Amino acid sequence: MRTDSGTGTRAGAVRPRRSPAATRALLGLVLLFLPAVLGGCAATPGTPAAAQRPTVRVAALKGPTAVGMVALMAAQAAGTTATDDVFTVSASPEEVAAKVASGDVDIAALPTNVAAVLYARTGGAVRLLAVTTLGVLSIVEDGDSVHALSDLRGRTVYATGQGANPEYVLRFLLRSNGLDPDADVHLVFKAQHEELATLVANGTAGLALLPEPFVTTVTMKNPRVRVALDLTREWSATVTDGSRLMMGAVVVRSDFLERHPEAVDAFLREYRASVAQATADVEATARECERFDIIPAAVARAAIPRLNLTFLTGEEMAAGARGYLRVLHDADPASVGGAIPDSRFYVTGR
């Protein structure tokens, strides 16, 4: 005999009709158990339901720029963040920039000038949310003869970053301190940080401009090498416009900010706490840096106090970044996307 696969009853069979009393009894049972059923579907107190945790796709960059983010990454792994953050760790700023430009990520940590370039190239589709890392550049010396920028007169300084931020920052500071970068100092550029770090560690390069974490790496390998000049401090001692050496920043896609302002605010609150945690608990931060493949724990442990981690937003962020981007623009307009970003570049209302 044929059956109805949806009900399991015989096709054409007549179902018996329930009496009104039976119907009322069945309805009472449904109403009795309905609260318990619904209660079992509710979110556990204190744990955000999936619908209450909007997804935020975040790109982080290996190295100092992402160190302040590792506590937030750990919180996401534990499921305790207000937003459901999906992190991608990349090795190069270009890779992160491409993900932002293509819309593959919503928020990203990257160099501040790369943020300006993205703003220009995307027609304002990317905006600056916060600055989280000041300068990570230092002059290291195998010896103890350099204590001021003026002490570099007549010296050979090895460096990386020719035609990029490290060269522009160094030249600006040398000129501002009365030195001609082309006549008073002999600058020798190497292509890779790793190559120069090796030369410093083995004593071949006596004076060098290096970024973290390579500064920490060479000082760990060669105890004679010391940090002679912190360029973040030299910048602050040199400028008169209130600008700061702001090398690491966080950007957001403009459309994501417009569609999910509450999610952005929640992310920023937790990111601020993550940066504070990074400086307050260096040991735990170092472990998380290695866990998320940002910096090896041993290097991070020694480098974190010199990373100049911060969390600047609003007008303070904008005021500090404008002068820095202007210096880069004056050296090479292409380094900031061809023009100094206008005021819309800065998200100042948060």
Contacts in CASP RR format, 6 or more apart in sequence:
PFRMAT RR
TARGET T0000
AUTHOR 0000-0000-0000
METHOD contacts of the structure
MODEL  1
MRTDSGTGTRAGAVRPRRSPAATRALLGLVLLFLPAVLGGCAATPGTPAA
AQRPTVRVAALKGPTAVGMVALMAAQAAGTTATDDVFTVSASPEEVAAKV
ASGDVDIAALPTNVAAVLYARTGGAVRLLAVTTLGVLSIVEDGDSVHALS
DLRGRTVYATGQGANPEYVLRFLLRSNGLDPDADVHLVFKAQHEELATLV
ANGTAGLALLPEPFVTTVTMKNPRVRVALDLTREWSATVTDGSRLMMGAV
VVRSDFLERHPEAVDAFLREYRASVAQATADVEATARECERFDIIPAAVA
RAAIPRLNLTFLTGEEMAAGARGYLRVLHDADPASVGGAIPDSRFYVTGR
1 10 0 8 1.000
2 10 0 8 1.000
2 11 0 8 1.000
3 9 0 8 1.000
3 10 0 8 1.000
3 11 0 8 1.000
4 10 0 8 1.000
4 11 0 8 1.000
9 15 0 8 1.000
18 26 0 8 1.000
43 49 0 8 1.000
43 52 0 8 1.000
48 82 0 8 1.000
50 84 0 8 1.000
53 81 0 8 1.000
53 82 0 8 1.000
53 83 0 8 1.000
53 84 0 8 1.000
54 83 0 8 1.000
54 84 0 8 1.000
54 260 0 8 1.000
54 262 0 8 1.000
54 263 0 8 1.000
55 83 0 8 1.000
55 84 0 8 1.000
55 85 0 8 1.000
55 86 0 8 1.000
56 83 0 8 1.000
56 84 0 8 1.000
56 85 0 8 1.000
56 86 0 8 1.000
56 106 0 8 1.000
56 107 0 8 1.000
56 260 0 8 1.000
56 263 0 8 1.000
56 264 0 8 1.000
56 267 0 8 1.000
57 85 0 8 1.000
57 86 0 8 1.000
57 88 0 8 1.000
57 104 0 8 1.000
57 105 0 8 1.000
57 106 0 8 1.000
57 107 0 8 1.000
58 69 0 8 1.000
58 85 0 8 1.000
58 86 0 8 1.000
58 87 0 8 1.000
58 88 0 8 1.000
58 105 0 8 1.000
58 106 0 8 1.000
58 107 0 8 1.000
58 108 0 8 1.000
58 109 0 8 1.000
58 267 0 8 1.000
59 87 0 8 1.000
59 88 0 8 1.000
59 89 0 8 1.000
59 90 0 8 1.000
59 96 0 8 1.000
59 99 0 8 1.000
59 100 0 8 1.000
59 105 0 8 1.000
59 107 0 8 1.000
59 108 0 8 1.000
59 109 0 8 1.000
59 110 0 8 1.000
60 66 0 8 1.000
60 69 0 8 1.000
60 73 0 8 1.000
60 87 0 8 1.000
60 88 0 8 1.000
60 89 0 8 1.000
60 90 0 8 1.000
60 96 0 8 1.000
60 108 0 8 1.000
60 109 0 8 1.000
60 292 0 8 1.000
60 294 0 8 1.000
61 89 0 8 1.000
61 90 0 8 1.000
61 91 0 8 1.000
61 92 0 8 1.000
61 93 0 8 1.000
61 96 0 8 1.000
61 108 0 8 1.000
61 109 0 8 1.000
61 110 0 8 1.000
62 89 0 8 1.000
62 90 0 8 1.000
62 91 0 8 1.000
62 293 0 8 1.000
62 294 0 8 1.000
62 295 0 8 1.000
63 212 0 8 1.000
63 213 0 8 1.000
63 294 0 8 1.000
63 295 0 8 1.000
64 133 0 8 1.000
64 136 0 8 1.000
64 211 0 8 1.000
64 212 0 8 1.000
64 213 0 8 1.000
64 248 0 8 1.000
64 295 0 8 1.000
64 303 0 8 1.000
64 307 0 8 1.000
65 109 0 8 1.000
65 110 0 8 1.000
65 111 0 8 1.000
65 132 0 8 1.000
65 133 0 8 1.000
65 247 0 8 1.000
65 248 0 8 1.000
66 89 0 8 1.000
66 109 0 8 1.000
66 292 0 8 1.000
66 294 0 8 1.000
67 133 0 8 1.000
67 278 0 8 1.000
67 285 0 8 1.000
67 289 0 8 1.000
67 294 0 8 1.000
67 295 0 8 1.000
67 300 0 8 1.000
67 304 0 8 1.000
67 307 0 8 1.000
67 309 0 8 1.000
68 132 0 8 1.000
68 133 0 8 1.000
68 271 0 8 1.000
68 274 0 8 1.000
68 275 0 8 1.000
68 278 0 8 1.000
68 285 0 8 1.000
68 309 0 8 1.000
69 87 0 8 1.000
69 109 0 8 1.000
69 132 0 8 1.000
69 271 0 8 1.000
69 274 0 8 1.000
69 275 0 8 1.000
70 274 0 8 1.000
70 278 0 8 1.000
70 285 0 8 1.000
70 288 0 8 1.000
70 289 0 8 1.000
70 291 0 8 1.000
70 292 0 8 1.000
70 294 0 8 1.000
71 273 0 8 1.000
71 274 0 8 1.000
71 277 0 8 1.000
71 278 0 8 1.000
71 284 0 8 1.000
71 285 0 8 1.000
71 288 0 8 1.000
72 81 0 8 1.000
72 85 0 8 1.000
72 270 0 8 1.000
72 271 0 8 1.000
72 273 0 8 1.000
72 274 0 8 1.000
73 85 0 8 1.000
73 87 0 8 1.000
73 288 0 8 1.000
73 292 0 8 1.000
74 288 0 8 1.000
74 291 0 8 1.000
74 292 0 8 1.000
75 81 0 8 1.000
75 270 0 8 1.000
75 274 0 8 1.000
76 84 0 8 1.000
76 85 0 8 1.000
76 87 0 8 1.000
81 270 0 8 1.000
82 266 0 8 1.000
82 267 0 8 1.000
82 269 0 8 1.000
82 270 0 8 1.000
83 263 0 8 1.000
83 266 0 8 1.000
83 267 0 8 1.000
83 270 0 8 1.000
85 267 0 8 1.000
87 292 0 8 1.000
88 99 0 8 1.000
88 105 0 8 1.000
89 292 0 8 1.000
89 293 0 8 1.000
89 294 0 8 1.000
90 96 0 8 1.000
90 99 0 8 1.000
93 110 0 8 1.000
93 111 0 8 1.000
93 114 0 8 1.000
96 105 0 8 1.000
96 108 0 8 1.000
96 109 0 8 1.000
96 110 0 8 1.000
96 114 0 8 1.000
97 108 0 8 1.000
97 110 0 8 1.000
97 114 0 8 1.000
97 117 0 8 1.000
97 118 0 8 1.000
99 105 0 8 1.000
99 108 0 8 1.000
100 108 0 8 1.000
100 110 0 8 1.000
100 118 0 8 1.000
100 126 0 8 1.000
100 251 0 8 1.000
100 253 0 8 1.000
101 118 0 8 1.000
101 121 0 8 1.000
101 122 0 8 1.000
101 125 0 8 1.000
101 126 0 8 1.000
103 253 0 8 1.000
105 253 0 8 1.000
106 252 0 8 1.000
106 253 0 8 1.000
106 256 0 8 1.000
106 260 0 8 1.000
107 129 0 8 1.000
107 250 0 8 1.000
107 251 0 8 1.000
107 252 0 8 1.000
107 253 0 8 1.000
107 256 0 8 1.000
107 264 0 8 1.000
107 267 0 8 1.000
108 250 0 8 1.000
108 251 0 8 1.000
109 132 0 8 1.000
109 248 0 8 1.000
109 249 0 8 1.000
109 250 0 8 1.000
110 248 0 8 1.000
110 249 0 8 1.000
110 251 0 8 1.000
111 165 0 8 1.000
111 247 0 8 1.000
111 248 0 8 1.000
111 249 0 8 1.000
112 128 0 8 1.000
112 131 0 8 1.000
112 246 0 8 1.000
112 247 0 8 1.000
112 248 0 8 1.000
112 249 0 8 1.000
112 321 0 8 1.000
112 324 0 8 1.000
112 325 0 8 1.000
113 165 0 8 1.000
113 325 0 8 1.000
113 328 0 8 1.000
113 335 0 8 1.000
113 336 0 8 1.000
115 126 0 8 1.000
115 128 0 8 1.000
115 249 0 8 1.000
115 251 0 8 1.000
115 345 0 8 1.000
116 128 0 8 1.000
116 325 0 8 1.000
116 336 0 8 1.000
116 337 0 8 1.000
116 340 0 8 1.000
116 341 0 8 1.000
116 345 0 8 1.000
117 335 0 8 1.000
117 336 0 8 1.000
117 337 0 8 1.000
118 125 0 8 1.000
118 126 0 8 1.000
118 251 0 8 1.000
119 125 0 8 1.000
119 126 0 8 1.000
119 127 0 8 1.000
119 128 0 8 1.000
119 337 0 8 1.000
119 341 0 8 1.000
119 345 0 8 1.000
120 336 0 8 1.000
120 337 0 8 1.000
120 338 0 8 1.000
120 339 0 8 1.000
120 341 0 8 1.000
121 337 0 8 1.000
124 254 0 8 1.000
124 344 0 8 1.000
124 345 0 8 1.000
125 253 0 8 1.000
125 254 0 8 1.000
125 255 0 8 1.000
126 251 0 8 1.000
126 252 0 8 1.000
126 253 0 8 1.000
126 254 0 8 1.000
127 251 0 8 1.000
127 252 0 8 1.000
127 254 0 8 1.000
127 257 0 8 1.000
127 344 0 8 1.000
127 345 0 8 1.000
127 346 0 8 1.000
127 347 0 8 1.000
128 249 0 8 1.000
128 250 0 8 1.000
128 251 0 8 1.000
128 317 0 8 1.000
128 318 0 8 1.000
128 321 0 8 1.000
128 341 0 8 1.000
128 345 0 8 1.000
128 346 0 8 1.000
128 347 0 8 1.000
129 249 0 8 1.000
129 250 0 8 1.000
129 251 0 8 1.000
129 252 0 8 1.000
129 264 0 8 1.000
129 268 0 8 1.000
129 313 0 8 1.000
129 347 0 8 1.000
129 350 0 8 1.000
130 249 0 8 1.000
130 250 0 8 1.000
130 268 0 8 1.000
130 271 0 8 1.000
130 272 0 8 1.000
130 311 0 8 1.000
130 312 0 8 1.000
130 313 0 8 1.000
130 317 0 8 1.000
131 246 0 8 1.000
131 248 0 8 1.000
131 249 0 8 1.000
131 250 0 8 1.000
131 310 0 8 1.000
131 311 0 8 1.000
131 312 0 8 1.000
131 313 0 8 1.000
131 317 0 8 1.000
131 320 0 8 1.000
131 321 0 8 1.000
132 248 0 8 1.000
132 249 0 8 1.000
132 250 0 8 1.000
132 271 0 8 1.000
132 275 0 8 1.000
132 309 0 8 1.000
132 310 0 8 1.000
132 311 0 8 1.000
132 312 0 8 1.000
133 246 0 8 1.000
133 247 0 8 1.000
133 248 0 8 1.000
133 249 0 8 1.000
133 307 0 8 1.000
133 308 0 8 1.000
133 309 0 8 1.000
133 310 0 8 1.000
134 232 0 8 1.000
134 244 0 8 1.000
134 245 0 8 1.000
134 246 0 8 1.000
134 247 0 8 1.000
134 248 0 8 1.000
134 308 0 8 1.000
134 309 0 8 1.000
134 310 0 8 1.000
135 231 0 8 1.000
135 232 0 8 1.000
135 235 0 8 1.000
135 245 0 8 1.000
135 246 0 8 1.000
135 247 0 8 1.000
135 248 0 8 1.000
135 308 0 8 1.000
136 211 0 8 1.000
136 212 0 8 1.000
136 215 0 8 1.000
136 232 0 8 1.000
136 247 0 8 1.000
136 306 0 8 1.000
136 307 0 8 1.000
136 308 0 8 1.000
137 166 0 8 1.000
137 169 0 8 1.000
137 170 0 8 1.000
137 209 0 8 1.000
137 210 0 8 1.000
137 211 0 8 1.000
137 231 0 8 1.000
137 232 0 8 1.000
137 245 0 8 1.000
137 247 0 8 1.000
138 209 0 8 1.000
138 210 0 8 1.000
138 211 0 8 1.000
138 212 0 8 1.000
138 215 0 8 1.000
138 227 0 8 1.000
138 228 0 8 1.000
138 229 0 8 1.000
138 230 0 8 1.000
138 231 0 8 1.000
138 306 0 8 1.000
139 146 0 8 1.000
139 152 0 8 1.000
139 157 0 8 1.000
139 207 0 8 1.000
139 208 0 8 1.000
139 209 0 8 1.000
139 227 0 8 1.000
139 228 0 8 1.000
139 229 0 8 1.000
139 231 0 8 1.000
140 200 0 8 1.000
140 207 0 8 1.000
140 208 0 8 1.000
140 210 0 8 1.000
140 215 0 8 1.000
140 218 0 8 1.000
140 219 0 8 1.000
140 225 0 8 1.000
140 226 0 8 1.000
140 227 0 8 1.000
140 228 0 8 1.000
141 206 0 8 1.000
141 207 0 8 1.000
141 225 0 8 1.000
141 226 0 8 1.000
141 228 0 8 1.000
142 200 0 8 1.000
142 203 0 8 1.000
142 205 0 8 1.000
142 206 0 8 1.000
142 207 0 8 1.000
142 222 0 8 1.000
142 224 0 8 1.000
142 225 0 8 1.000
143 206 0 8 1.000
143 224 0 8 1.000
143 225 0 8 1.000
143 226 0 8 1.000
144 226 0 8 1.000
145 151 0 8 1.000
146 152 0 8 1.000
146 155 0 8 1.000
146 207 0 8 1.000
146 228 0 8 1.000
146 229 0 8 1.000
147 228 0 8 1.000
147 229 0 8 1.000
148 177 0 8 1.000
148 229 0 8 1.000
149 173 0 8 1.000
149 174 0 8 1.000
149 177 0 8 1.000
149 179 0 8 1.000
149 229 0 8 1.000
149 234 0 8 1.000
150 177 0 8 1.000
150 178 0 8 1.000
150 179 0 8 1.000
152 174 0 8 1.000
152 179 0 8 1.000
152 184 0 8 1.000
152 185 0 8 1.000
152 207 0 8 1.000
153 179 0 8 1.000
153 184 0 8 1.000
153 185 0 8 1.000
154 184 0 8 1.000
154 185 0 8 1.000
154 186 0 8 1.000
155 185 0 8 1.000
155 186 0 8 1.000
155 207 0 8 1.000
156 185 0 8 1.000
156 186 0 8 1.000
156 188 0 8 1.000
156 206 0 8 1.000
156 207 0 8 1.000
157 170 0 8 1.000
157 185 0 8 1.000
157 186 0 8 1.000
157 187 0 8 1.000
157 188 0 8 1.000
157 207 0 8 1.000
157 208 0 8 1.000
157 209 0 8 1.000
158 188 0 8 1.000
158 189 0 8 1.000
158 190 0 8 1.000
158 196 0 8 1.000
158 199 0 8 1.000
158 200 0 8 1.000
158 205 0 8 1.000
158 206 0 8 1.000
158 207 0 8 1.000
158 208 0 8 1.000
158 209 0 8 1.000
159 166 0 8 1.000
159 167 0 8 1.000
159 170 0 8 1.000
159 187 0 8 1.000
159 188 0 8 1.000
159 189 0 8 1.000
159 190 0 8 1.000
159 196 0 8 1.000
159 208 0 8 1.000
159 209 0 8 1.000
159 210 0 8 1.000
160 166 0 8 1.000
160 189 0 8 1.000
160 190 0 8 1.000
160 191 0 8 1.000
160 192 0 8 1.000
160 193 0 8 1.000
160 196 0 8 1.000
160 209 0 8 1.000
160 210 0 8 1.000
160 211 0 8 1.000
161 167 0 8 1.000
161 189 0 8 1.000
162 189 0 8 1.000
163 332 0 8 1.000
164 335 0 8 1.000
165 247 0 8 1.000
165 328 0 8 1.000
165 335 0 8 1.000
166 209 0 8 1.000
166 211 0 8 1.000
167 187 0 8 1.000
167 189 0 8 1.000
167 331 0 8 1.000
168 327 0 8 1.000
168 328 0 8 1.000
168 331 0 8 1.000
168 332 0 8 1.000
168 335 0 8 1.000
169 231 0 8 1.000
169 235 0 8 1.000
169 245 0 8 1.000
169 327 0 8 1.000
170 181 0 8 1.000
170 187 0 8 1.000
170 209 0 8 1.000
170 231 0 8 1.000
171 181 0 8 1.000
171 331 0 8 1.000
172 327 0 8 1.000
172 331 0 8 1.000
173 231 0 8 1.000
173 234 0 8 1.000
173 235 0 8 1.000
173 238 0 8 1.000
174 180 0 8 1.000
174 181 0 8 1.000
174 184 0 8 1.000
174 185 0 8 1.000
175 181 0 8 1.000
176 238 0 8 1.000
176 239 0 8 1.000
177 234 0 8 1.000
177 238 0 8 1.000
178 184 0 8 1.000
179 185 0 8 1.000
181 187 0 8 1.000
190 196 0 8 1.000
190 199 0 8 1.000
193 210 0 8 1.000
193 211 0 8 1.000
193 214 0 8 1.000
194 214 0 8 1.000
196 205 0 8 1.000
196 208 0 8 1.000
196 210 0 8 1.000
196 214 0 8 1.000
197 210 0 8 1.000
197 214 0 8 1.000
197 217 0 8 1.000
197 218 0 8 1.000
199 205 0 8 1.000
199 208 0 8 1.000
200 206 0 8 1.000
200 208 0 8 1.000
200 210 0 8 1.000
200 218 0 8 1.000
200 222 0 8 1.000
200 225 0 8 1.000
201 217 0 8 1.000
201 218 0 8 1.000
201 221 0 8 1.000
201 222 0 8 1.000
201 225 0 8 1.000
202 222 0 8 1.000
203 222 0 8 1.000
203 224 0 8 1.000
207 228 0 8 1.000
209 231 0 8 1.000
210 218 0 8 1.000
212 303 0 8 1.000
212 306 0 8 1.000
212 307 0 8 1.000
213 295 0 8 1.000
213 299 0 8 1.000
213 300 0 8 1.000
213 303 0 8 1.000
215 227 0 8 1.000
215 303 0 8 1.000
215 306 0 8 1.000
216 299 0 8 1.000
216 302 0 8 1.000
216 303 0 8 1.000
216 306 0 8 1.000
217 299 0 8 1.000
218 225 0 8 1.000
219 225 0 8 1.000
219 226 0 8 1.000
219 227 0 8 1.000
219 302 0 8 1.000
220 298 0 8 1.000
220 299 0 8 1.000
220 302 0 8 1.000
227 306 0 8 1.000
230 306 0 8 1.000
231 245 0 8 1.000
232 244 0 8 1.000
232 245 0 8 1.000
232 308 0 8 1.000
235 243 0 8 1.000
235 244 0 8 1.000
235 245 0 8 1.000
236 244 0 8 1.000
236 245 0 8 1.000
239 323 0 8 1.000
241 323 0 8 1.000
242 319 0 8 1.000
242 320 0 8 1.000
242 323 0 8 1.000
243 319 0 8 1.000
243 320 0 8 1.000
243 321 0 8 1.000
243 322 0 8 1.000
243 323 0 8 1.000
243 324 0 8 1.000
243 326 0 8 1.000
243 327 0 8 1.000
244 320 0 8 1.000
244 321 0 8 1.000
244 324 0 8 1.000
245 324 0 8 1.000
246 312 0 8 1.000
246 317 0 8 1.000
246 320 0 8 1.000
246 321 0 8 1.000
246 324 0 8 1.000
249 321 0 8 1.000
250 271 0 8 1.000
252 264 0 8 1.000
252 347 0 8 1.000
256 264 0 8 1.000
257 264 0 8 1.000
257 347 0 8 1.000
264 350 0 8 1.000
265 350 0 8 1.000
268 313 0 8 1.000
268 350 0 8 1.000
271 311 0 8 1.000
272 311 0 8 1.000
275 309 0 8 1.000
275 310 0 8 1.000
275 311 0 8 1.000
276 311 0 8 1.000
277 284 0 8 1.000
277 285 0 8 1.000
278 285 0 8 1.000
278 304 0 8 1.000
278 309 0 8 1.000
279 285 0 8 1.000
279 304 0 8 1.000
279 305 0 8 1.000
279 309 0 8 1.000
282 301 0 8 1.000
282 304 0 8 1.000
282 305 0 8 1.000
283 301 0 8 1.000
285 300 0 8 1.000
285 304 0 8 1.000
286 297 0 8 1.000
286 298 0 8 1.000
286 300 0 8 1.000
286 301 0 8 1.000
286 304 0 8 1.000
287 297 0 8 1.000
288 294 0 8 1.000
289 295 0 8 1.000
289 296 0 8 1.000
289 297 0 8 1.000
289 300 0 8 1.000
290 296 0 8 1.000
290 297 0 8 1.000
290 300 0 8 1.000
294 300 0 8 1.000
295 303 0 8 1.000
312 320 0 8 1.000
313 347 0 8 1.000
313 348 0 8 1.000
313 350 0 8 1.000
314 346 0 8 1.000
314 347 0 8 1.000
314 348 0 8 1.000
314 349 0 8 1.000
314 350 0 8 1.000
315 348 0 8 1.000
317 346 0 8 1.000
317 348 0 8 1.000
318 343 0 8 1.000
318 346 0 8 1.000
318 348 0 8 1.000
321 346 0 8 1.000
322 340 0 8 1.000
325 336 0 8 1.000
325 340 0 8 1.000
325 341 0 8 1.000
326 340 0 8 1.000
328 335 0 8 1.000
328 336 0 8 1.000
329 335 0 8 1.000
329 336 0 8 1.000
329 338 0 8 1.000
329 339 0 8 1.000
329 340 0 8 1.000
333 339 0 8 1.000
END
